[in-house]
């Protein structure tokens, strides 16, 4: 079995159970069948660590971008994003998008940042990783206005209903399922996992956040993407090996084959 964790934050993992060595956490994930990971950037201050990890391990790729809730660090221009994205180990722009859950007031700055990331994506022809929380209407509207469908990307950690999923699919974005799909309360999301076309889905951990059942409430790690895949397999009544094959193909179709 070869699984891909399509969204993790390796620079933020709790490494205490692994003798404080990232290599040990990665080896454990590899042993369980997690053969590739996408380490996702959320700010410029940690970007050096993100790209450094991708440079060190040939089974790790990286993205460049600034999370919509980041307010204290450097906010890159389109040109800066393009320059950083031209590295061969950078396969995506993001994570970017809108988040109204943690941010209040006039959020024009969030919209402006989002639009800059979309522009950089179109210029570099590297897909977008979209974060969308309590901002569905505006996120989809901006993606449409900026013609993001020309490049497409992934709706990371998707938690919306089937109607929203269809709108995202229509904009050339595929759906990524995190540990949330394993929660008993996530009935609506589980319906999406049953219905989404097999060539339009990915699995992820978003580690160290959102650990799946049976690790809910604990620090997440790439190895736990196996539990997400098992849940998808159960919901779709197929084998985990088939989920692995489908999501691996979908990942490389979107982000490109390994160098």
C-alpha positions as CSV (number, residue, x, y, z in Angstrom):
1,X,0.0,0.0,0.0
2,X,1.2,3.5,-0.9
3,X,-0.7,6.4,0.7
4,X,-0.1,10.1,0.4
5,X,-0.7,12.6,3.2
6,X,-1.6,15.5,0.9
7,X,-1.5,18.1,3.7
8,X,0.6,18.2,6.8
9,X,2.7,20.6,8.8
10,X,5.9,18.7,9.5
11,X,7.5,21.8,11.0
12,X,4.9,21.7,13.8
13,X,4.7,18.1,14.8
14,X,4.9,16.9,18.3
15,X,8.1,14.9,18.2
16,X,8.4,13.9,21.8
17,X,7.2,10.3,21.1
18,X,10.0,10.0,18.5
19,X,13.0,11.1,20.6
20,X,12.4,14.6,19.2
21,X,13.6,13.4,15.8
22,X,11.5,14.1,12.7
23,X,13.2,11.3,10.9
24,X,11.7,8.8,13.4
25,X,8.1,10.1,12.8
26,X,8.6,9.9,9.1
27,X,10.0,6.4,9.3
28,X,7.0,5.3,11.3
29,X,4.7,6.7,8.7
30,X,6.6,5.0,5.9
31,X,6.3,1.7,7.7
32,X,2.6,2.0,7.7
33,X,2.5,2.7,3.9
34,X,2.6,6.5,3.9
35,X,5.0,6.9,1.0
36,X,4.7,10.7,0.3
37,X,3.8,13.8,2.1
38,X,3.1,17.4,1.2
39,X,4.4,19.8,3.8
40,X,2.3,22.9,3.7
41,X,3.4,26.4,4.4
42,X,1.4,28.8,6.6
43,X,3.8,31.7,7.0
44,X,7.0,33.1,5.6
45,X,8.8,32.9,9.0
46,X,8.6,29.0,8.9
47,X,9.0,28.7,5.1
48,X,12.7,28.0,5.4
49,X,12.0,25.0,7.6
50,X,9.2,23.8,5.2
51,X,11.3,23.9,2.1
52,X,14.4,22.5,4.0
53,X,12.4,19.4,4.9
54,X,11.4,18.9,1.3
55,X,15.0,19.3,0.2
56,X,16.2,16.7,2.8
57,X,13.7,14.0,2.0
58,X,12.9,12.9,-1.5
59,X,9.4,11.6,-0.5
60,X,8.3,15.1,0.8
61,X,7.1,18.0,-1.3
62,X,6.3,21.5,-0.1
63,X,4.0,24.5,-0.8
64,X,4.5,28.2,-0.4
65,X,1.9,30.6,1.1
66,X,0.5,32.4,4.0
67,X,-2.6,31.2,6.0
68,X,-5.5,33.6,6.0
69,X,-5.3,34.0,9.8
70,X,-1.6,34.9,9.9
71,X,-1.4,38.6,10.9
72,X,2.0,39.2,12.5
73,X,4.5,38.0,9.9
74,X,5.6,39.0,6.5
75,X,2.8,39.2,3.8
76,X,4.5,38.4,0.5
77,X,3.8,40.1,-2.8
78,X,2.8,38.3,-5.9
79,X,6.4,38.5,-7.2
80,X,7.8,37.1,-4.0
81,X,5.4,34.1,-4.1
82,X,6.3,33.5,-7.8
83,X,10.0,33.6,-7.0
84,X,9.7,31.1,-4.1
85,X,7.3,28.9,-6.1
86,X,9.8,28.5,-8.9
87,X,11.7,25.9,-6.8
88,X,11.3,22.4,-8.1
89,X,10.3,21.1,-4.6
90,X,7.4,23.6,-4.4
91,X,4.3,21.9,-6.0
92,X,1.5,24.2,-4.8
93,X,0.6,27.7,-3.7
94,X,-1.0,27.9,-0.2
95,X,-2.5,27.3,2.0
96,X,-4.5,30.3,1.2
97,X,-8.2,31.3,1.3
98,X,-10.5,32.9,3.8
99,X,-11.2,32.2,7.5
100,X,-13.9,34.2,9.3
101,X,-13.9,32.0,12.3
102,X,-10.8,33.5,13.9
103,X,-10.7,36.9,12.2
104,X,-13.1,39.8,12.7
105,X,-13.7,43.3,11.5
106,X,-12.8,44.6,8.0
107,X,-11.2,41.6,6.3
108,X,-10.3,43.2,3.0
109,X,-6.7,42.4,3.8
110,X,-7.6,38.7,3.8
111,X,-9.3,39.0,0.5
112,X,-6.3,40.9,-1.0
113,X,-3.9,38.2,0.2
114,X,-6.1,35.5,-1.2
115,X,-6.2,37.2,-4.6
116,X,-2.4,37.6,-4.6
117,X,-2.0,33.9,-4.0
118,X,-4.4,33.1,-6.9
119,X,-2.5,35.3,-9.2
120,X,0.8,33.6,-8.3
121,X,-0.8,30.2,-8.9
122,X,-1.9,31.2,-12.4
123,X,1.5,32.7,-13.2
124,X,3.5,29.6,-12.0
125,X,0.8,27.1,-13.1
126,X,1.0,25.5,-9.7
127,X,-2.3,24.5,-8.0
128,X,-3.9,26.2,-5.0
129,X,-4.4,24.7,-1.6
130,X,-7.6,26.3,-0.2
131,X,-8.4,26.9,3.4
132,X,-12.1,27.8,3.8
133,X,-13.8,28.3,7.2
134,X,-17.0,30.1,7.8
135,X,-16.4,31.9,4.6
136,X,-17.9,29.6,1.9
137,X,-19.7,32.2,-0.2
138,X,-16.8,34.7,-0.4
139,X,-14.2,32.0,-1.0
140,X,-16.1,30.5,-3.9
141,X,-16.9,34.0,-5.3
142,X,-13.3,35.1,-5.3
143,X,-12.1,31.9,-6.8
144,X,-14.6,32.5,-9.6
145,X,-13.8,36.2,-10.0
146,X,-10.1,35.5,-10.3
147,X,-10.6,32.6,-12.7
148,X,-8.8,30.1,-10.4
149,X,-10.4,27.3,-12.3
150,X,-7.7,27.8,-15.0
151,X,-5.3,26.1,-12.6
152,X,-7.5,24.5,-10.0
153,X,-6.3,22.9,-6.8
154,X,-7.6,21.3,-3.6
155,X,-10.2,22.2,-1.0
156,X,-8.1,21.2,2.0
157,X,-9.8,19.7,5.1
158,X,-13.2,20.0,3.5
159,X,-16.1,20.1,6.0
160,X,-19.0,21.4,3.9
161,X,-22.1,19.8,2.5
162,X,-22.6,18.1,-0.9
163,X,-24.0,21.3,-2.6
164,X,-20.8,23.2,-1.7
165,X,-18.6,20.3,-2.8
166,X,-20.3,20.4,-6.2
167,X,-19.6,24.1,-6.5
168,X,-16.0,23.5,-5.7
169,X,-15.8,20.6,-8.2
170,X,-17.3,22.9,-10.9
171,X,-14.4,25.3,-10.2
172,X,-11.9,22.6,-11.0
173,X,-11.0,21.9,-7.3
174,X,-10.9,18.5,-5.8
175,X,-11.9,17.5,-2.3
176,X,-9.5,16.5,0.5
177,X,-10.7,14.6,3.6
178,X,-9.0,15.0,6.9
179,X,-9.6,13.2,10.2
180,X,-12.8,15.1,10.6
181,X,-14.5,12.6,8.3
182,X,-13.9,9.9,11.0
183,X,-15.9,11.9,13.7
184,X,-19.3,10.5,14.5
185,X,-20.8,14.0,14.3
186,X,-19.6,14.4,10.7
187,X,-22.6,12.8,9.0
188,X,-23.0,15.5,6.3
189,X,-19.3,15.2,5.4
190,X,-19.5,11.5,5.3
191,X,-22.2,11.8,2.7
192,X,-19.8,13.9,0.6
193,X,-17.1,11.2,1.0
194,X,-19.6,8.7,-0.5
195,X,-20.6,10.8,-3.4
196,X,-17.5,12.6,-4.6
197,X,-16.1,11.2,-7.9
198,X,-13.3,8.8,-7.4
199,X,-10.9,11.0,-9.4
200,X,-11.7,14.1,-7.3
201,X,-10.6,13.1,-3.8
202,X,-7.5,13.2,-1.6
203,X,-6.8,12.2,2.0
204,X,-4.8,14.3,4.5
205,X,-4.0,14.6,8.2
206,X,-3.4,18.4,8.6
207,X,-1.1,17.2,11.3
208,X,-0.5,18.1,14.1
209,X,-4.1,19.2,14.1
210,X,-7.4,17.3,13.8
211,X,-6.3,13.8,14.7
212,X,-8.8,11.1,13.5
213,X,-10.6,8.6,15.6
214,X,-9.3,6.7,17.6
215,X,-6.7,9.4,18.3
216,X,-9.1,12.4,18.5
217,X,-7.9,15.0,20.9
218,X,-4.2,13.9,20.6
219,X,-1.5,15.4,18.5
220,X,-1.9,14.3,14.9
221,X,0.9,12.9,12.7
222,X,1.3,11.8,9.0
223,X,1.0,8.1,10.0
224,X,-2.7,8.7,10.9
225,X,-3.7,9.3,7.3
226,X,-4.1,5.5,7.2
227,X,-7.1,6.0,9.6
228,X,-8.6,8.6,7.3
229,X,-8.2,6.3,4.3
230,X,-9.8,3.4,6.2
231,X,-12.8,5.5,6.9
232,X,-13.2,6.6,3.3
233,X,-12.9,2.9,2.3
234,X,-15.6,1.9,4.7
235,X,-17.9,4.7,3.6
236,X,-17.4,3.9,-0.1
237,X,-17.5,0.1,0.5
238,X,-14.1,-0.4,-1.2
239,X,-10.8,-1.6,0.1
240,X,-8.2,0.7,1.6
241,X,-5.8,-0.4,-1.1
242,X,-8.2,1.0,-3.7
243,X,-8.5,4.2,-1.7
244,X,-4.7,4.4,-1.7
245,X,-4.4,3.8,-5.4
246,X,-7.1,6.3,-6.3
247,X,-5.9,9.1,-4.0
248,X,-2.2,8.6,-5.0
249,X,-3.1,8.9,-8.7
250,X,-5.2,12.0,-8.0
251,X,-2.4,13.6,-6.0
252,X,0.1,13.1,-8.8
253,X,-2.4,14.2,-11.5
254,X,-2.9,17.4,-9.6
255,X,0.6,18.2,-8.2
256,X,2.7,16.5,-10.8
257,X,4.9,13.4,-10.7
258,X,8.0,13.2,-8.4
259,X,11.2,14.6,-9.8
